[in-house]
Structures are given as C-alpha cells and as structure tokens.
C-alpha cells in the first residue's frame, strides 16, 4: 500500500469487514473447507485467523495509544491454527468478532490527533512499530487473505 494516504488506508481498514463478508458469501461449503495442502489453511481457518489477528491488533493499537513504548506479545499463527482447532471453530461467530473488533479499532484511531500517530509499541520480532506502521500492516491484512483464498480456489479447480 505504498503511496496511499493514511486516510485512504483508514477507509480500506473500515471497509474490510464488508468486503470479506461479501466474498465469503460467494463460497460453497466445499470451497470454505478446502485445504490446498496439509500445512496450508482453508478459507475457514483463514477467517478464524483474521479474527484472532484483529484481537491481537486490538491490544496492540491500544498499547500504542495509551502506553507508548510498551511491549506486545507475538504469537505463532500456524500453532494457533492447529492447537486452537480453527477448523472446528464457528466461522460465523469469528466473522462477527472480526466485525466488532475492527469497528472498535477504527473508531479509536480515525480521529486521533496527529501527534499520536507516532506513538509506538515494541514487538519482540519487529522492533518498534508506530501507528502508521500498524495501519500499514492491518489495512492490507484482509485483502492479502482474500487473495490467499482465491489461490485456494484456483488450486481446487486445477
């Protein structure tokens, strides 16, 4: 998302839920469950991951706004998929969880004063992350996973 303004990223960030929900409605049960390989994620698992990623984002953005410089915890997404049995979790509930978390995050940041955008949190793997970098990451997260699901569909058809 290079050369895209913060405002444009915020619009994308706010619209991701509607885009994701509409896209998921186009998939059959077979497409939602399809895994292109044993270590690859199904659309169902991707959806649950998106909700968990947004839950982590919820904490990270609040840490940056309220306690700049604080450390956030990383997580091993592939371990979460397996150990939390993403395939057995309710996808619709996780879509709703994502909707609410994304709305709350957007509501928090959309009117932040300019000086807050330089607030940072410390991530053990990525170092210091300011709010503009946080937005860069999460404004493209859903579209990246929609593209991943589309690749799954291409593999399923092949």
N, C-alpha and C positions, 0 to 999 in steps of 0.2 A: 504494500500500500504506500509506496514511495510517492512523494509529491502530492499527497492527498492531505487536505487541511484537517485540522482537529475536528472542526465542525462536521465535515463530511464523514469522518470516522465515527463520530458520535451518532450520526444518522444511520450509518450502517450497523453500528452496535445496537441501536434501538430497534432496527428492523429485522435483526437476525432471527428472532423468535418466529415472526410471521412467515419469513422465508423458509425456515426449517420445517415448521408445522405444515405448510402447504406442500412442500416437497415430500415429506413423509407420507402424506395422504395419497400420493401417486403410486406408492409402492405396494406390491402384493405381500401377503404373509410370507411367501417363499422368498421374495427379494429381501425382506426385512431380516429373515433368519439366515440368509446365505453368507457363508464364510469362504472367501477365495483360497484359504489355506489354513492349516491347523493353528498357526500363530498370527493369523490375520483376524480382524474384527468384523463382525456382522454389523449391519445398519442398526440393529437393536443394541448391540454393545456400544457402538459409537454414540448413540443417543444417550445412553446412561453415562458414558464418559463425559459428554458435553455438560450434563447436569453437574457431575462431580467437579469438573474443571471450573464451572461457574461458581460452585460453592467455595472452592479454593480462591477464586478471584474475589469473591465477596469479602473474604477475610483479608486478602492482600490489599485491596483498594482501601479498606477501612484502616488497615495498619498504616498505610502511607499517609492518609489524610489526618488521622488522629494522633499517631505516634510515629512521625517520620524517623527513618533510620532503624526502626525495629526489624527484627528478623522474622521471616516467614519460613514455614516448613515445606520442603519439596515432597513429592510423592512419586512413587513408581507406578505409572499408569498401567503398564502391562500386568503388574502384580495385582493391582486393584481389579482389573477386568476378570482375572482368574479367581482370586481369593474372595472377592465380593460377589462372585457368581452373577456378573452383569447379565448374562443370557437368561437367567431365571428371575430377574427383577422386572417390575412392571414399567414398561416403556412409556405408557401414557402418563403415569404419575411422575416420571422423571422429566418428561417434556413439560409438564405443568410446573415442576420445581424449577426447571431452567427458566421458564417464562417469568416466574416471580422473582427469582434471584437477579435475572438480567434487568428487569424493570427497576428493582431496588438499587442496583448498581448504577444504572443510567440516571435515575432520579438523584442519586448522590453527586455524580460528577458533572452533570450537564450545566450546572450554574456555578461551579467552583470558581473562586477568584483566580486570576492568572497566576499569582504567586504560589498557589497550592499545587499547580501542575508540575512544579519542580520538586515537590516532596518525593521522598524515596522510601523504599523498603529494601532490606538486604535479603537476597536469595542465595543460599549456600552454593548453588551451581552457577548462577548468572551474575552474581555480584549485586551492585546497587542498581535498582530499577526505579526510574521515576514514573510519574503518572502518564506522561506522554508515551513512554515505552510500554507501560501496562496496556494502554489503549491500543497501541500498535499490535500487540500480541492478541488481545481478545477481540478486536474488531475484525480480524481475519480468521479467527478460530473456527467459527461455524462454516464459513464458505469453504475452508480447507477440508472440513469433514464432509460437506455435501459433495465436493469433488471426489473424495475418497469413496463415498457410497456409489457414485456414478461409475467409478472404476470397478467396483464390485459388480455392478450390474453388467458392465461390459464383459467382465470375466465370466459371469454366469451365462451370458448369451453365447460365449465362444465355445 
